[in-house]
Amino acid sequence: MQVNGQLALTVLMGLFLVAVAAWVARVENWRSYTPVAGGGGYGQEDSYVSNEKPSGVIRWLTTVDHKDIGLLYGAYALTAFVVGGLMVVVMRLELINPGQTLISNTFYNSLLTSHGITMLFLFGTPIIAAFANYLVPLLIDAEDMAFPRINAIAFWLLPPAALLIWAGFFPIGDIIPAQTAWTMYTPLSVGEGLGNQGNAGVDLFLLGLHLSGVATTMGAINFIATIFTERGDKVSWANLDIFSWTVLTQSGLILFAFPLLGSALVMLLFDRNFGTTFFAGEGGAMLWQHLFWFFGHPEVYVLVLPPMGIVSYVLPRFAGRRLFGFKFVVYSTLAIGVLSFGVWAHHMFATGMDPRLRASFMAVSLAIAIPSAVKTFNWITTMWNGRVRLTTPMLFCIGFVSNFIIGGVTGVFLASIPVDLVLHDTYYVVGHFHYVVMGAIAFAGFAGLYYWYPLYTGRMYQKTLGKMHFWLSMIGTNITFFAMILLGYGGMPRRYANYLPQFATLHRLATLGALILLVGQIIFVWNFVQSWLEAPKIKDGDPWDLKDSGLYTAEWDWFDRKLQTAIADGGEEADVVPDGGEEADVVPDGGQEPESDADE
Amino acid sequence: MGTEDAHDDHEHHLPAVEDWPRGFGEASWWPFVTAAGAAGVYVAAALYILGRGDTSLVSPLAGPAALVASIGLFLVGLYGWVYHAFVSTFWSREANPDSANKLRWGMLAFLGSELATFGALFGYYFYIRAGNWESIFVGIPDLTGSLVIANTTLLILSSVTLHFAHTAIRKDDRRKFLSWLVVTVLLGAVFIAGQIYEYYEFIIHEGFTLTSGFFASAFFGLTGLHGLHVSLGAVLLGVVLVRALAGQYSAERHVSVSTASMYWHFVDVVWIFLVVVLYVGAEVGV
């Protein structure tokens, strides 16, 4: 059974990789000097520097241009999204029936583990890095990232990290994929006892995870240095755009969260291979959970803050007005950043930890709902009485807000100890966090991918297909994950490949939703690729008609200048406002209090 | 001073004046090469694990061999990178305060991440120290001997001498700068030798090794991690020293002196904290 499942997955992966290779080969003319998108030597002033880039594949291997690296991150993240998505489709198919049907239970556990790690570390973080790399230097008027070459190395560490993480799926000797779940709880992950977690596949997985953490940390250092030191003359802290604020906060979280996980992973590897006893003793399991969640909960905000930034940035463009309460959205971002390090033990309420500690973590966990709600109300108020245009990116933004409300409110219940003790380790938890990671984070990612599609491809996607993608995703998400919330109320435990017959209806519903999601994502890939190859070129530097509502921003101005490089002009600069809520040249260096943003 | 002639990029002694690939401005192979080397280290660790045990998949030598090759590649990449980014055009490029600023911010952020790296191990140690300590702290050799005191003094002293060196280059006093820098690197080397001697004493004579239990995990984990950091710091200072001996640095151009100093001072502060909580703190109140 396991062999069948593995074979099926290998074939799927093979087909997929061939498709990617074929697409890349079509997109990129290997012998031409013409860049795909975003090329050229924008902002280079050194006279001896040539503006051309090497041709073909060498261009991509040697690039240090933040836009190219952003595209590399994007391609990598979307590849991982497809892999992680196909993994979960196999799992959902297995769950159609209560008993074992398609794949073995151990293979189910492997898919479960890899789906989580792939989506969080290989899709979530890199897709955010894609947006941040491409956009932050444009938005803050920097020539490039602070350290363009560190930017490149941080990306190039990721593909080997993915190969190590997935190594167990490849036919290498008797290596099997890790089955520790993404939380890697000890003592299971130490490999003791009769289980098969002593297998070297787990070690490879841990090594890959560590490598991806190193890459992420390098990226975070780069973003911090960039936003602190590379801002253009007109971009002050007072008018820094909301997306850069969220990336800055996220980078601060990464800085303290990821290296700690890195050390914990090395300690685990030493326990497994060199006879140390970090997690072996009495309380070792608790220690691992403390260290893991000290990383793991900030990680949640690492993943959600920049998508919130994307929504805060994109949603006002189609509501026809500035972001309501800009300052409070920034403050709530910073508040979430600080509080996120004080909530980790709410993942451990059921472990029998000290009740006094538990209560304090409950208090902070409930408190973190406040800044999240501040943001939500600001998004809603921005749309209130606005001139809402239901374009695809706007639909995804509204879907984000809607799903985030459900994901957030279910989270408030989980933060409460008595409720958590009932719902802990049930599908309720799975439903809750998937509403956030799929319903919110991925939706914001799609909003960004559609909104900036003209920017990085120079073309426009097909609007009908975009809307189909949205509606299938929205319906699929809500069917799948609402069914999970109900399953959790019924007492269905997480992580099981088999279940009692009474849960069959809801599980089938969830699988139906997952298949709807699959169809939606196939449409997305089709639309994305075909439009990139064949859609007519955009000629207007303002494809979203933002100038009409006075919401034109720096990245489109850059795009416009790129379109018109033949014509020497520069008179448009004055129209551009950084998104910080205030005209750049009105604010004298933050000394003057910017007035309310959205009261017109 | 022997520095003016470095102005000329066509000077014979410069190994390479063009970056690689040539003539494409910003594009560079170095990040890719360095990344391949760094990833190779992880692959080597994987091969080492696969080569262990009776049913090993690969030869037990594959891991170490891959490690040597990867570190070599990594160093080649780093050399090309640093050489072309900072060394080759040291005098001809502008002394840009913005560029200095971003390098300092980068180092500062990196040190922030280092806090977390040490944090996990200190977290483990505090966790067992607050637990059933009497039963854990058994059969441990005497920690606070004269060696630790001497080593700590050396490391603190090296921070002071490095500060003198830094002040000297700010005043353009190259002679003082060079001599204090040499003293710092020597002190660092002696510290590392002292740590190796301590390990030798513990492991060979006292039988206190990595696998000796809960405290050994904390002790070797923390001192080992710190030792790696001191070694990296010594390498950084060594690079600074070589560049200084080659005639680089002046009152206006000393960014890498200050970033390497920041790192060295950080490692020193961590050591003081480590001695207080791990060496002294383990024995207090037992």
Interface residues (C-beta under 8 A of the other chain):
Chain A: G41 Q44 D46 V49 S50 N51 E52 K53 P54 I58 R59 L61 T62 T63 V64 D65 D144 A146 F147 P148 R149 I150 N151 A152 I153 W156 L157 P160 A161 L164 A167 I172 G173 D174 I175 A200 D203 L204 L207 G208 H210 L211 V214 T217 A220 I221 N222 I224 A225 T226 F228 T229 E230 S251 L255 F256 A257 F258 P259 L260 L261 G262 S263 A264 M267 F270 N273 F274 G275 T276 T277 F278 G281 E282 G283 L287 H290 L291 F294
Chain B: P21 G23 F24 G25 E26 A27 S28 W29 W30 P31 F32 T34 A35 A36 A38 A39 Y42 V43 A45 A46 I49 L50 R52 T55 L57 W81 A85 D98 N101 K102 L103 W105 G106 A109 F110 G112 S113 E114 L115 A116 T117 F118 G119 A120 L121 G123 Y124 Y127 I128 G131 N132 L210 T211 G213 F214 A216 S217 F220 G221 L225
